[in-house]
Amino acid sequence: MSEHRRKPPQPQGGGRAAARRGQSASSGRRAAPPGATGSLSDTYGAGGEENHYEGRAASRRASQRSTGMAAGAGGGRRRAAEPTGRGPGRGRGRAAPPGKKRFIDYPRAGKYGAMRWVPSWRQVTGLLIGFFGSLVAAAGIGYAVVAVPNAAEAATAQNNVYYWSDGSQMVATGGEVNRQIIAYEKIPKAMRYAVMSAENKTFETDSGVDPMGIARAVVNMAKGGQTQGGSTITQQYVKNAMLDDQSQTLSRKVKELFISVKVGASVDKDEIMRGYLNTAYFGRGAYGLQAAARTYFGVDAEKLNPSQCAFLAAVLKGATYYDPAGATSIDPAATSQANTKRATERWIWIFNEMVKDNHLSAAERAKYPDFPKIQRPRSNAQLGGQIGYLVDTAKGYILNNTKITQKQLEQGGFEIHTTFDKDKVKELEKAVNKVRKENIKPDLRPDTDTHVQFGGASVSPKSGAIEAIYGGEDATKHFTNNADVTGAQVGSVFKPYVLAAAMTWGKRDPDLDPDQAQDERTIVSPKSLYNGKNNLKIRDYNGEIWTNEEGKEWLQANDGDESYGSAPKYQIDLREAMRVSANSPYVQLGMDVGLDRVKEAAIEAGLKKDSLTGTGFPSFSIGISDPSAIRMAGSYATFAASGKQNDPFSVKTVEYEGLTVFDHDEVSKPKRAFTAAVADNVTDVLKTVVDEGTGTSAQLTGREVAGKTGTTDGNKSAWFVGYTPQLSTAISMYRMDDDESNKNRTFLEMYGTGGQETIHGASFPAEIWHDYMEDALKGVEPEDFPEPEPIGVIVNDDPDPTPTPTPTQSEEEEDPEPSPTPTESEILPSPSPSETCTNPFDTTCEETGGTDTGGTDVGGTDGGVTASPSEPEDDSRGNQNGGLFGGNDG
């Protein structure tokens, strides 16, 4: 190696590194770290290995001291290690950081990176001890400050006060506050064991709380779900007794927990059981076992047998869904039939659990094979007559449309201002009683005049306020509110929705494919012509003959088996078809428009979706559905209001402790259901029904009236629904075997009822409507309906046939000489002329040959028909889904 490239010898005591440090110190620049050049001479110098190493360590310590000082100032950097005093060489140690020690060493000194933030085991242990110590202290304080509930003090509840629409008081209670405290000795052993087997098997040995149940409740609340009740009898007793605080909050749950722990530790189990059974709610206004025993069985609690005890234990799960009487005013699913099924299943289960838990012998269980006989509900005298129905309607509205819970309503203290007009309620009841007294004679005609029921409702078109209802003879004797859903089909009063659909969306074009036909439609005028023949073959909009699932043709019958219109085509316009209540034109119109559109029109008018049945069959258009009287009055009110729809309501405001907690006007606004042209044309057609059609008995003195009659297949129900610009009213009549021993209630035929051959909407229902409306509108200035604008196209407007048309060459021709052409409004008997349909899409002609009429599916007469063999009529179902709120109207 050349001389000029040879490295000079390194000085002792640090070598070039020390030289660099000297240079760095003099220049104010930091020395480069050892090994930065990558040269071996940076590691080993001429002066010896150890001396060179000591120079590098000294350099590193100097650098670490400078960064350690910065870490001491900022608290976030590494502290440099100090020499341990071992002298020169490879051994090195770390000195304690300079400065004062912290009380809590966090972030941890002497650790680097993420480790500085990981607490030590001492810190974790200390934190846990502190946390649990705080919990113990808080629990001790909570345990000390809460008081054990007193069953007698918990037995208080306030009444609710209901007011008429004019502000006067209707009734000073929302029902019976029915509770009597009894001693433990009066509680049957079977009742105590039934409750334990059903709700808390470890009651006699547990501490009074269920930690897992509490955890589930807390998790559920944290997720935003509904709160859960206590799962032990002790917790449920505490929950029942906390009448001063019914809020569903975490703080309340914590308070409930402390009380439950204290009760479990300090109160005897017998006293807990007594307190629970004396404060529990069993439904029907009955608080406590004694009231429940009297309410359901008419006996004192001490006389209850094991079967009755098992039933009452079942009701404790929730009277709304386990009382066999039903509670459709609260939930449409809580029908009498559904509740009876639920209660029976739980009764059997509890009985079996009692045997399994050795609380009841198998031999004793075998003595009670049948479900116990339950009394029908009885209300107090204040709720007699129509008052009970009014209160039930208002309660149902509150529970379904406000944040007020059933528990809060039961505790009372609310002032409820209703929409009910005291005078109108009296007038409606008077009108029904007059017809009943004069015509319904069950003693004289027991086979035809028993089980006759009337229902009614009156709604304001301008607001939707329910001004009157008729629920039955007496709320303390007849327990179904007939103004609410009853299952009675509505018949031909459904036809205005078909007409409204035809004028809103129009009929489909048979020449287009289904998708195009939905969009390209022809708006239908009330002057449009349709076939009014009896036993008409019904076709889909594209001309295909409608058949049932068995492939049999569907023939639509008219009331009295009469044909309408002129032979041979029997054309009749839609106004005339409504006037005489012909079925076949409106069934075919419904098929042309589409049953989905008819359904939509009914819902837009105000009917509940779940009250509409048989929507896949032609007879849907003539009223096989079963909406309530309240909903029918409300939907016709939409036509009276020129297409503006208001949901019927029965409560204006609710106050609690002087503060308004609900105001209907703040939560409900009218909506546009139909254009004024559509609604006013429907009204104009319905005026014809009252002026000169089936509804003439409903004419009012000096007032314009629009309305429609309805009678169902089998003559099992009859309706009249009509309105003036100021008031819309629906009246229903039907026979239902609702004897309490008959679990499957059925609708009965009304042939001969009231001494009449058949019952139509034009008879007793229209008579009641007329008498009531004459009195209800006294002093109210008459108003006229708006003049309707012309609307739509006259469809099927073929030239009138000649009196003697040229016979067609058809093998099916039976009568080459058809009957003379009568006037359009003339009602003809049903001949069987020969017709040949050259156009399969022409709905105004009808083939008659080649049909086995004995095998056809014949539609109903004036509004009712068995939809299909797959959807048989079930008179016992009592469809409870047609109410205003899914079960309660108003």
Secondary structure, DSSP 8 states (H G I E B T S, - for coil): --GGGS-----TTTHHHHHHHHHHHHHT-----TTSS--GGGTS-TT-HHHHHHHHHHHHHHHHHHHHHHHHHHSSS-------S--SSS-------SS---SS--S-TT--GGGGGS--HHHHHHHHHHHHHHHHHHHHHHHHH-----HHHHT-----EEE-TTS-EEES-SS--EE----GGGS-HHHHHHHHHHH-TTTTTS-S--HHHHHHHHHHHHTT------SSHHHHHHHHH-TT-----HHHHHHHHHHHHHHHHHS-HHHHHHHHHHH-B-STTEESHHHHHHHHHSS-GGG--HHHHHHHHHHTT-HHHH-TT--TTT-TT--HHHHHHHHHHHHHHHHHHHHHTTSS-HHHHTT--S----------GGGTTTHHHHHHHHHHHHHHHSS--HHHHHH--EEEEE---HHHHHHHHHHHHHHHHHH--TTT-HHHHTTEEEEEEEE-TTT-BEEEEE--S-TTT--S-TTS------GGGGHHHHHHHHHHT-EE-TTS-HHHHHHSEE-B-TT-EEEB-TTEE-B-TTS-B-B-TTS-BEEE--GGG-EESBTTTTEEEHHHHHHHT-HHHHHHHHHHH-HHHHHHHHHHHT--GGG---TTSGGGGG------HHHHHHHHHHHHTTTEE---BSEEEEEETTEEEEEHHHH---EE-S-HHHHHHHHHHHHHHHHHSTTGGG--TT---EEEEEE-GGG-EEEEEEE-SS-EEEEEEEEEE--TT-SS-EEE--TTGGG-SS--TTTHHHHHHHHHHHHHTTTS-----------SB-TT------SS------TT---SS------TT-EE---------SSTT-TT----TT--GGGSEE--SSS----BTTB---TTS-----STTSS---
